[in-house]
Amino acid sequence: MRAPRRVVELAAMPPLARTYVKGVTTSAVAMMAPRRPVGVDEVPDVDLLVRGVISDAERLTAYQHLVGEPAGDVLPAGFVHVLAFPLQTALMIRADFPLPLLGMVHLANRVEQRAPVRLGTALDVQVGARDLRAHRAGVTVDLVGEARVGDDVVWTGVSTYLARGARLAGAPVPAKQKGPAWRPPTPTGEWRLPVDVGRRYAAVSGDRNPIHTSSLAAKAFGFPRTIAHGMYTAARTLADVGPGARGDAYRWEVEFAAPVLVPGTASVRVAPDGDGHAFVAWHARTGRKHLEGRVTPLP
């Protein structure tokens, strides 16, 4: 039986630039050593917590301009993710975290914005790791976060990451699931992503993963050039749905299929679907899917 989770409270959000340097260094050392299988119970029983996180008006405005959100004092769910992201990264560079930060791939995000969060609201932000699982390309892990105002949870987010090449001890490698053939639908819009979009999103979010800002780094990981941040493209879809359609409380789900190379153009379809809106983005020329998901208002 596992010990109960413990909460480690930090005085302030860890600086992402320093965290990345440490993560890259420790990951590089770990990747040079022989890889051993990861135990299913090796995920740390620790949540990191920072109290009184307050958003900055200038940063929020820059984020809204970049992803296409209208100006206003309500924080989009993607911006709350930005506020929580330093804790995700700090957790993944801990000595007891079993997977290397370097080369981690973002597979999916599931967010619930349970109540509007306004500029200047003090948030208590908490993040922990959960649920190591075998994947055909490695091992996945969920980084689970929440933002609270007092005792009320106003935002929750689950980010699923893949460590390529890792192996889960005692677990068979799942077979690749072959779904039905996908054909691009009629687009409702188009994104033209400039070459500097990675650097611009990094400046707003603090997420300076070099595969988004450096062609050399991107090529080292097998990409022909830099790729857009997944959470940037996801935030564009949320903005395309719009505040009026999603309401004050909503569920936002996105799965990432293939990265968007920049500069590049993506076709997008955002359309009503059941009680919410579905979205999908794909390469404008080849039809290769980049991401898909939906936004559903909560009661």
C-alpha positions in Angstrom: 0.0 0.0 0.0 1.4 3.4 -1.0 2.0 6.2 1.4 -0.5 9.2 1.2 0.6 12.0 -1.1 2.4 14.9 0.5 2.3 18.5 -0.5 5.4 20.6 -0.8 4.7 24.3 -0.7 7.0 26.6 -2.5 7.4 30.3 -1.8 7.0 31.3 -5.5 6.8 29.8 -8.9 10.1 28.3 -10.0 11.9 30.3 -12.8 11.3 28.3 -16.0 14.6 29.3 -17.6 16.7 27.9 -14.7 14.4 24.8 -14.5 14.9 24.0 -18.2 18.7 24.2 -17.9 18.7 21.8 -15.0 16.2 19.5 -16.8 18.2 19.4 -20.0 21.4 18.7 -18.0 20.0 15.9 -15.9 18.1 14.4 -18.8 21.2 14.3 -21.0 23.2 12.5 -18.2 20.3 10.0 -17.7 19.9 9.3 -21.4 23.6 8.4 -21.7 23.2 5.7 -19.0 21.6 2.3 -19.8 17.9 2.6 -19.6 16.1 0.4 -17.1 12.4 -0.3 -17.1 10.3 2.2 -15.0 8.2 0.8 -12.2 4.5 1.6 -12.3 4.7 2.9 -8.7 7.7 5.2 -9.4 5.7 8.3 -10.0 6.5 10.7 -7.1 3.9 10.9 -4.2 4.4 14.7 -4.1 2.3 17.6 -5.2 3.9 21.0 -5.5 1.9 24.0 -4.4 2.3 27.8 -4.7 -0.2 30.1 -3.0 -1.3 33.6 -4.1 -0.4 33.4 -7.8 -1.6 36.6 -9.5 -1.7 37.2 -13.2 0.0 40.2 -14.8 -2.1 42.5 -17.0 0.7 43.0 -19.6 1.3 39.3 -19.9 -2.4 38.5 -20.2 -2.8 41.1 -23.0 0.2 39.8 -24.9 -1.2 36.2 -24.6 -4.6 37.3 -25.8 -3.1 39.1 -28.8 -0.9 36.2 -29.7 -3.6 33.4 -29.6 -6.5 35.5 -30.9 -8.5 35.9 -27.7 -10.5 39.1 -27.3 -9.3 41.6 -24.8 -10.9 41.3 -21.4 -10.1 40.7 -17.7 -11.2 37.0 -17.7 -8.4 34.5 -18.0 -8.8 32.0 -20.8 -8.2 28.4 -19.6 -5.0 28.2 -21.6 -3.6 31.1 -19.7 -4.3 29.4 -16.4 -2.3 26.5 -17.8 0.5 28.9 -18.5 0.4 29.9 -14.8 0.6 26.3 -13.7 3.2 25.1 -16.2 6.3 26.1 -14.1 5.1 23.6 -11.4 4.8 20.9 -14.0 8.3 21.4 -15.2 9.7 21.6 -11.6 8.0 18.3 -10.8 9.5 16.6 -13.9 13.1 17.6 -13.0 13.0 16.2 -9.5 15.5 13.4 -8.7 12.6 11.0 -8.0 10.8 11.7 -11.3 11.4 8.5 -13.3 11.2 10.0 -16.9 13.6 12.4 -18.6 12.3 15.9 -19.3 14.4 16.1 -22.5 12.4 14.9 -25.5 9.1 14.6 -23.6 6.2 14.8 -26.1 2.8 16.4 -25.2 0.0 14.0 -26.2 -3.2 15.5 -24.8 -4.8 18.1 -22.5 -8.1 17.9 -20.6 -9.1 21.1 -18.9 -12.2 22.1 -16.9 -12.7 25.9 -16.4 -15.3 25.6 -13.6 -15.7 29.4 -12.9 -14.4 32.5 -14.5 -11.0 33.7 -13.1 -10.5 37.5 -13.4 -7.3 39.4 -13.7 -5.8 40.1 -10.2 -7.4 37.1 -8.6 -5.0 35.3 -6.2 -4.9 31.6 -7.1 -3.5 28.7 -5.1 -1.9 26.4 -7.8 -1.1 22.8 -7.2 0.4 20.1 -9.5 1.2 16.4 -9.1 2.1 13.5 -11.3 -0.2 10.5 -11.7 -0.6 7.2 -13.6 2.4 5.9 -15.5 1.1 3.8 -18.4 2.7 1.8 -21.2 2.5 3.3 -24.7 3.6 1.7 -28.0 6.3 4.4 -28.2 7.4 4.6 -24.6 5.7 5.5 -21.3 3.1 8.2 -20.6 2.4 10.1 -17.4 -0.3 12.6 -16.4 0.6 16.0 -14.8 -2.6 16.9 -12.9 -3.1 20.5 -11.8 -5.7 22.6 -10.1 -6.2 26.3 -9.3 -8.2 27.3 -6.3 -9.7 30.5 -5.0 -9.9 29.9 -1.3 -11.5 26.5 -1.0 -13.1 26.6 -4.4 -11.5 24.7 -7.3 -12.0 27.0 -10.4 -9.7 25.2 -12.9 -8.4 21.7 -13.3 -6.0 20.5 -16.0 -4.6 17.1 -17.0 -1.6 17.2 -19.3 -0.5 13.8 -20.8 3.1 13.4 -21.8 5.1 10.7 -23.5 8.7 9.7 -22.8 9.8 8.1 -26.0 11.9 4.9 -25.7 11.1 4.4 -22.0 9.6 1.1 -20.9 7.2 0.2 -18.1 8.3 -2.8 -16.1 6.0 -5.8 -16.4 3.7 -4.2 -18.9 3.3 -5.4 -22.5 3.8 -2.8 -25.2 0.3 -1.9 -26.6 -0.3 -2.5 -30.2 -0.9 0.5 -32.5 -4.6 1.1 -32.8 -5.7 1.6 -36.4 -8.7 3.9 -36.7 -10.8 4.7 -39.7 -9.2 6.7 -42.5 -9.4 10.4 -41.9 -10.1 12.9 -44.6 -9.9 16.7 -44.0 -13.3 18.3 -43.7 -14.3 21.6 -45.2 -12.2 24.3 -43.4 -13.8 27.2 -41.6 -10.5 29.1 -41.3 -6.7 29.1 -41.8 -3.7 29.8 -39.6 -0.6 31.3 -41.0 2.2 30.7 -38.4 5.3 32.8 -38.8 8.8 31.5 -38.1 9.0 33.4 -34.8 5.8 32.2 -33.3 7.7 29.8 -31.0 9.8 32.6 -29.6 6.8 34.8 -29.2 4.8 32.1 -27.3 7.9 31.4 -25.2 8.2 35.0 -24.3 4.6 35.0 -23.1 4.4 31.6 -21.5 8.0 31.1 -20.3 8.1 27.7 -22.0 11.4 28.0 -23.8 11.8 24.4 -24.9 14.4 24.7 -27.6 12.5 22.6 -30.1 10.2 25.6 -30.4 12.8 28.3 -30.6 15.9 26.8 -32.3 16.1 25.0 -35.7 19.3 23.2 -34.6 17.6 21.8 -31.4 14.5 20.8 -33.4 16.7 19.0 -35.9 18.5 17.2 -33.1 15.1 15.7 -32.2 14.2 14.7 -35.7 12.2 17.7 -36.9 13.1 19.4 -40.1 12.7 22.8 -38.4 11.2 24.4 -35.3 7.7 23.4 -34.3 4.9 25.4 -32.7 4.1 24.8 -29.1 1.2 22.4 -28.7 -0.5 24.7 -26.1 -0.2 27.6 -28.5 -2.1 25.7 -31.3 -4.6 24.4 -28.7 -5.1 28.0 -27.4 -5.8 29.1 -31.0 -8.7 26.6 -31.2 -10.1 27.7 -27.9 -10.0 31.3 -29.1 -11.7 30.3 -32.4 -14.6 28.8 -30.5 -14.8 32.1 -28.6 -16.0 33.2 -25.2 -19.7 33.5 -26.2 -19.9 29.9 -27.4 -18.0 28.3 -24.5 -19.5 30.3 -21.7 -18.0 31.0 -18.3 -17.6 27.3 -17.4 -16.5 24.7 -19.9 -14.6 21.5 -20.6 -11.7 21.8 -23.2 -10.2 18.6 -24.5 -7.5 18.4 -27.1 -5.4 15.5 -28.6 -2.2 16.3 -30.5 -1.5 14.2 -33.6 1.4 15.8 -35.4 3.4 18.9 -34.8 3.0 22.1 -36.8 6.3 23.1 -38.5 6.9 26.8 -38.6 6.7 28.8 -40.7 3.6 27.0 -41.9 -0.1 27.1 -42.7 -2.8 25.0 -41.1 -6.4 24.6 -42.2 -8.9 24.6 -39.3 -12.5 23.6 -38.8 -14.5 24.8 -35.8 -18.2 23.9 -35.8 -21.1 23.2 -33.5 -21.2 19.5 -32.4 -23.9 18.3 -30.0 -23.9 20.4 -27.0 -20.5 22.0 -27.7 -18.1 22.8 -30.5 -15.6 20.4 -32.2 -12.4 21.5 -33.7 -9.6 20.0 -35.9 -6.5 21.5 -37.5 -4.5 19.9 -40.3 -1.7 20.6 -42.7 -3.1 22.8 -45.5 -1.3 20.9 -48.3 -0.8 17.3 -47.2 -4.0 16.9 -45.0 -2.0 15.5 -42.1 -3.9 16.1 -38.9 -2.2 18.3 -36.2 -4.8 18.2 -33.4 -8.5 17.7 -32.7 -10.8 18.1 -29.7 -13.9 19.8 -28.4 -15.1 22.5 -26.1 -18.3 21.8 -24.1 -20.1 24.3 -21.8 -20.5 23.0 -18.2 -23.8 23.3 -16.4 
